[in-house]
């Protein structure tokens, strides 16, 4: 099991920008697919799927009231997928910015960076619990 001991204030300070980041990334991917679809915008779907897997897992954890103590699989499926999706989103959107530098792609890159940073900060805040051998 993995546990985080970050304060509620820090959690909120990471959670709100992280949510803004993934929402911005996914919305701008959709806009890119509608406006001028190309191979890069189709590739940008991959990080979106990872992000959505993470979000669905985080919502299910919240429903199960597992916010602060998680099994390894749930930690990686939630915050791990969110962080990996953000990192891949940074790569794909950076390529798109270099390719044509549209405002949409710059906003997409910003969303991916924010998702990666704040999702990652929550992810690395979880530490493996020490097993209590005194009660055995």
Backbone as a ProteinNet text record, in pm:
[ID]
protein_1_A
[PRIMARY]
XXXXXXXXXXXXXXXXXXXXXXXXXXXXXXXXXXXXXXXXXXXXXXXXXXXXXXXXXXXXXXXXXXXXXXXXXXXXXXXXXXXXXXXXXXXXXXXXXXXXXXXXXXXXXXXXXXXXXXXXXXXXXXXXXXXXXXXX
[TERTIARY]
84.4	0	89	37.7	108.5	21.5	87.4	15.1	80.2	-3.2	47.1	9.8	100.3	75.6	74.9	55.5	52.2	-74.3	-64	-176.3	-290.5	-408.8	-524.9	-500.9	-436.7	-410.2	-317.7	-214.2	-122.3	-193.3	-275.4	-351.1	-434.3	-506.6	-590.8	-505.3	-391	-301.3	-246	-232.5	-188.8	-306.8	-416.8	-532.1	-598.6	-620.4	-692	-614.3	-485.5	-414.2	-401.4	-382.1	-374	-500.1	-615.7	-743.9	-757.3	-716.7	-720.7	-631.8	-514.1	-419.7	-474.5	-530.1	-579.2	-701.9	-786.5	-904.6	-860.6	-768.1	-717.4	-654.9	-573.8	-509.2	-613.1	-708.6	-806.9	-893.7	-935.3	-1017.3	-938	-811.4	-732.7	-699.4	-688.7	-672	-797	-912.8	-1038.4	-1046.6	-1009.4	-1009.9	-914.6	-795.8	-698.6	-754.7	-825.4	-883.4	-996.3	-1068.8	-1179.2	-1125.9	-1032	-985.2	-894.4	-788.7	-689	-625.4	-698.9	-643.2	-522.8	-418.9	-302.1	-248.5	-139.6	-86.2	-52.3	-6.1	31.1	-90.5	-197.5	-318.3	-378.9	-366.9	-414.2	-326.6	-197.1	-105.8	-134.2	-181.1	-211.6	-329.4	-399.9	-508.1	-452.2	-334.5	-274.7	-259.5	-197	-190.3	-329	-422.9	-558.9	-621.2	-598.2	-652.2	-588.4	-456.8	-390.1	-444.4	-460.9	-514.9	-655	-738	-875	-877.1	-786.9	-775.9	-742.8	-648	-611.3	-726.8	-799.5	-911.6	-1021.5	-1054.9	-1157.9	-1114.3	-987.4	-937	-942.4	-901.7	-903.7	-1045.4	-1140.1	-1279.9	-1327	-1291.9	-1333.3	-1265.7	-1142.4	-1075.3	-1147	-1187.1	-1256.9	-1389.2	-1461.9	-1589.2	-1567.8	-1458.5	-1427.4	-1358.4	-1341.8	-1278	-1135.3	-1060.2	-921.6	-823.6	-859.9	-781.1	-635.5	-609.6	-475.6	-397	-463.1	-395.6	-442.3	-346.7	-381	-294.4	-353	-269.2	-183.2	-72.1	21.1	-47.3	-129	-195.3	-284.3	-358.5	-448.5	-368.4	-258.3	-173.2	-120.9	-70.9	-14.9	-123.1	-238.1	-348	-406.8	-403.5	-457.9	-354.9	-273.7	-175.4	-64.8	-29.6	73	29.5	-92.9	-145.1	-162.7	-208.3	-225.6	-91.1	9.8	142.9	205	193.5	247.7	176.3	45	-30.4	13.4	36	85.2	222.1	312.1	446.9	442.5	364	349.9	282.6	187.3	120.9	218.2	313.9	417.2	496.7	534.3	614	536.3	414.2	336.1	301.3	260	221.4	343.4	458.9	580.8	616	601.2	624.8	527.4	402.6	302.3	333.1	381.9	419.7	536.6	635.6	751.1	707.4	614.3	567.1	497.3	402	330.7	305.6	329.6	321.9	188.4	79	-51.9	-81.1	-167.7	-206.4	-268	-348.7	-410.7	-304.4	-200.2	-95.6	-14.4	4.4	74.5	-9.4	-138.6	-228.2	-229.3	-229.3	-224.4	-98.1	15.1	142.1	134.9	77	63.1	-20.2	-131.8	-216.8	-143.5	-67.5	7.5	114.4	183	286.6	225.1	115.3	48.3	-0.5	-60.6	-107.6	9.4	118.7	236.3	295.8	312.2	374.9	288.5	163.3	81.1	32.7	4.7	-24.5	97.5	213.8	338.8	369.8	341.6	365.1	277.4	153.5	66.8	117.5	159.4	208.4	330.3	428.9	551.6	530.7	417.5	386.6	348.2	314.8	278.4	404.8	413.5	528	478	561.4	526.2	517	407.6	389.1	486.7	535.4	619.5	530.1	565.8	484.2	512.7	409.2	422	442.2	564.8	596.9	572.8	545	522.6	393.1	295.2	164.4	152.7	261.2	253.6	281.1
-118.4	0	124.9	228.1	355.3	462.6	553.5	657.5	792.3	895	1031.2	1104.3	1186.3	1263.9	1413.5	1448.5	1591.4	1653.1	1779.1	1848.9	1868.2	1893.2	1920.6	2043.6	2145.4	2268.4	2239.9	2160.8	2127.2	2039.9	1946.4	1860.6	1946.5	2042.4	2130.4	2216.2	2263.1	2345.2	2267.2	2136.4	2052.1	2006.4	1975.5	1915.4	2012	2134.2	2230.1	2260.5	2298	2320	2191.7	2078.1	1951.4	1924	1949.5	1932.3	2028.9	2151.2	2249.3	2202.3	2149.8	2103.7	1993	1887.8	1776.2	1816.3	1901.9	1947.6	2030	2122.7	2205.6	2117.8	2019.7	1932.4	1858.9	1795.7	1715.7	1804.1	1918.9	2009.4	2055.3	2089.9	2137.1	2023.8	1901.1	1786.9	1773.3	1784.3	1775.7	1888.2	2008.6	2122.1	2096	2041.9	2011.1	1906.4	1808.5	1704	1757.7	1856.2	1914.8	2011.7	2098.4	2205.1	2157	2086.4	2048.7	1915.8	1806.9	1679.3	1636.8	1592.3	1535.8	1423.5	1364.6	1250.6	1288	1410.5	1452	1468.4	1523.5	1537.9	1401.8	1307.1	1171.4	1104.8	1128.5	1073.6	1133.9	1258.3	1324.8	1260.8	1170.5	1096.9	998.9	944.4	845.4	901.7	1019.4	1075.3	1104.7	1145	1171.2	1046.2	932.6	806.4	773	789.3	765	857.5	983.4	1080.2	1039.1	999.8	959.3	832.3	737.6	619.1	661.5	752.9	803.9	873.5	955.6	1030.2	934.9	837	739.8	665.5	625.6	556.9	648.7	773.6	866.8	891.2	897.9	914.3	791.1	672.3	549.8	540.4	589	591.6	687.3	800.5	898.4	841.2	773	711	606.1	529.1	424.5	480.5	613.7	683.2	632.2	616.8	571	683.2	806.6	921.7	919.5	880.1	896.8	767.4	652.8	523.4	437.1	398.9	327.2	203	97.4	-14.5	31.5	-34.9	3.2	9.7	-91.2	-94.6	27.9	66.3	182	311.7	320	439.4	459	352	362.1	379	315.7	331.6	472	533.9	668	775.7	804.7	912.6	877.2	749.4	708.6	732.1	689.9	710.4	858.7	934.8	1078.5	1146.5	1110.8	1169	1126.6	998.1	949.2	1014.8	1029	1096.3	1240.9	1308.3	1445.9	1453.9	1361.1	1360.1	1334.6	1235.1	1208.7	1325.6	1387.6	1504.7	1618.9	1634.8	1737.4	1708.9	1583	1546.4	1570.3	1516.7	1531.6	1677.2	1750.6	1889.6	1976.8	1944.4	2020.1	2001.8	1880	1854.4	1936.1	1941.3	2017.4	2166.9	2217.4	2359.2	2387.6	2298.4	2316.6	2311.3	2221.6	2202.5	2326.9	2382.5	2498.3	2610.5	2587.6	2694.3	2763	2694	2757.7	2783	2878.2	2911.6	2789.8	2714	2594.2	2496.4	2476.3	2381.7	2433.6	2563	2621.5	2602.8	2623.9	2601.4	2453.2	2365.3	2221.1	2184.8	2239.9	2215.5	2263.7	2380.1	2433.7	2340.9	2292	2199.9	2072.1	2017.2	1894.2	1915.5	2028.6	2058.4	2068.6	2140	2156.6	2021.7	1941.1	1808.2	1722.7	1722.6	1644.7	1689.6	1817.9	1869	1839.7	1879.3	1867.5	1724.9	1649.7	1507.3	1434.8	1471	1410.6	1443.9	1566.7	1603.8	1521.6	1498.8	1413.5	1269.3	1221.9	1084.8	1058.8	1147.4	1123.9	1147.8	1207.9	1227.7	1099.4	996.6	867.8	788.7	737.7	657.2	522.3	420.9	286.4	285.8	229	222	121.1	152.5	59.5	-46.7	-174.2	-280.1	-285.9	-305.9	-310.6	-455.4	-489.9	-627.7	-653.8	-551.2	-569.6	-644	-632.2	-695.4	-835.6	-891.6	-1026.7	-1132.4
0	0	0	-64.3	-74.1	-10.3	59.8	133.2	107.5	102.4	94.2	221.8	267.5	388.5	359	231.5	200	259.8	292.4	355.9	256.5	311.5	226.7	139.3	196.6	121.6	3.3	25.5	-83.3	-186.8	-139.4	-231.4	-325.9	-269.3	-349.9	-443.5	-392.9	-474.9	-594	-581.9	-693.2	-778.8	-714.2	-781.2	-879.1	-838.5	-923.5	-1051.6	-1044.4	-1171.3	-1253.8	-1187.1	-1259.7	-1338.5	-1275.5	-1345.1	-1462.2	-1441.3	-1550.3	-1665.1	-1631.4	-1733.6	-1820.1	-1757.2	-1839.5	-1920.2	-1864.1	-1938.1	-2059.7	-2038.2	-2148.8	-2256.5	-2215.4	-2313.4	-2397.9	-2333.5	-2407	-2497.4	-2447.8	-2531.4	-2653.3	-2635.7	-2749.9	-2847.8	-2798.7	-2890.1	-2976.4	-2913.7	-2988.9	-3091.6	-3052.2	-3145.9	-3262	-3232.4	-3338.8	-3434.5	-3380.9	-3464.8	-3552.7	-3501.7	-3578.4	-3684.4	-3644.5	-3733.9	-3845.8	-3810.7	-3910.9	-3871.2	-3886.6	-3842.2	-3927	-3858.4	-3924.4	-3836.1	-3875.5	-3801.8	-3657.3	-3635.3	-3500.1	-3410.1	-3465.3	-3382.2	-3353	-3446.7	-3417.4	-3311.3	-3317.2	-3214.8	-3077.1	-3074.4	-2947.5	-2875.6	-2943.9	-2879.2	-2775.6	-2801.6	-2710	-2568.5	-2551.5	-2416	-2358	-2444.7	-2397.4	-2337.1	-2400.4	-2349	-2214.3	-2203.8	-2075.2	-1966.1	-2000.2	-1904.1	-1860.9	-1955.1	-1920.7	-1836.4	-1863.4	-1778	-1635.5	-1623	-1490.7	-1421.4	-1493.9	-1435.2	-1389.7	-1472.2	-1433.1	-1307.4	-1301.5	-1182.7	-1060.5	-1075.7	-962.2	-913.1	-1004.3	-963.7	-887.5	-936.6	-866	-728.6	-717.5	-587.1	-492.3	-543.8	-461.3	-413.1	-501.9	-464.7	-356.7	-368.4	-269.9	-145.4	-139	-26.7	-2.4	-111.7	-105.5	-138.8	-111.5	-154.8	-108.9	9.2	65.6	81.1	77.1	88	-29.6	-115	-237.1	-254.9	-309.5	-353.1	-471.1	-492.1	-598.1	-734.1	-766.4	-897.6	-918.1	-815.6	-829	-837.7	-763.6	-770.4	-912.4	-971.3	-1105.6	-1211.8	-1194.1	-1288.6	-1281	-1164.5	-1147.7	-1175.6	-1074.9	-1089.3	-1187.1	-1196.5	-1292.2	-1435.7	-1468.4	-1604.1	-1634.1	-1535.9	-1553.9	-1581.8	-1504.5	-1520.9	-1654.1	-1687.5	-1815.3	-1933.2	-1923	-2028.2	-2044.9	-1932.2	-1938.8	-2004.4	-1968.7	-2026.5	-2177	-2218.1	-2362.1	-2432.9	-2365.1	-2421.5	-2444.3	-2353.3	-2370.6	-2498	-2516.4	-2634.3	-2763.1	-2771.9	-2894.7	-2922.6	-2820.2	-2845.8	-2874.5	-2817.1	-2850	-2997.5	-3046.3	-3189.1	-3273	-3229.5	-3303.7	-3300.9	-3188.6	-3179.2	-3272.8	-3273.6	-3362.7	-3508.7	-3538.6	-3676.2	-3730.7	-3654.1	-3708.9	-3608.7	-3481.5	-3382.5	-3366.9	-3393.2	-3378	-3229.6	-3206.5	-3069.5	-3001	-3072.3	-3015.1	-2966.5	-3045.5	-3006.6	-2888.1	-2881	-2765.6	-2639.3	-2650.1	-2536.1	-2499.4	-2600.2	-2577	-2499.2	-2541.2	-2472	-2328	-2306.6	-2170.6	-2082.9	-2136.4	-2061	-2026.2	-2121.3	-2096.8	-1990.4	-1996.2	-1896.6	-1757.5	-1747.4	-1617.5	-1565.3	-1651	-1610.6	-1561.9	-1637.6	-1602.1	-1468.2	-1450.3	-1327.8	-1205.8	-1209.4	-1088.9	-1064.8	-1170.5	-1153.3	-1098.6	-1151.6	-1105.1	-960.8	-919.1	-779.2	-684.8	-722.4	-640.6	-643.1	-760.1	-775.6	-686.9	-692.4	-614.1	-465.3	-429.1	-287.8	-216.2	-292.9	-233.1	-203.9	-82.8	-39.5	8.8	-12	32.5	184	234.8	379.7	438.4	557.1	630.2	691.7	671.7	732.4	881.7	955.7	1101.9	1144.7	1175.5	1214.1	1361.6	1441.3	1585.7	1612.6	1524.5	1549.2	1492.7	1444.6	1385.6	1485.3
[MASK]
++++++++++++++++++++++++++++++++++++++++++++++++++++++++++++++++++++++++++++++++++++++++++++++++++++++++++++++++++++++++++++++++++++++++

